[in-house]
């Protein structure tokens, strides 16, 4: 999904039985990724959006 010019990919990880995310910049490079797994997909997405908000300074 796209959010404020960044791409967010939330995915399931069998390794730690939870959802993880990666945030991609405008050039398709990984700008950030989750350090831990999340029990719910929505929680991983919310955390990814917080990361993007921090990268953009909270601007649209």
PyMOL commands that set and color helices and strands:
alter all, ss='L'
color gray80, all
select helices_A, chain A and resi 41-56
alter helices_A, ss='H'
color red, helices_A
select strands_A, chain A and resi 2-3+6-13+18-24+30-33
alter strands_A, ss='S'
color yellow, strands_A
deselect
rebuild
show_as cartoon
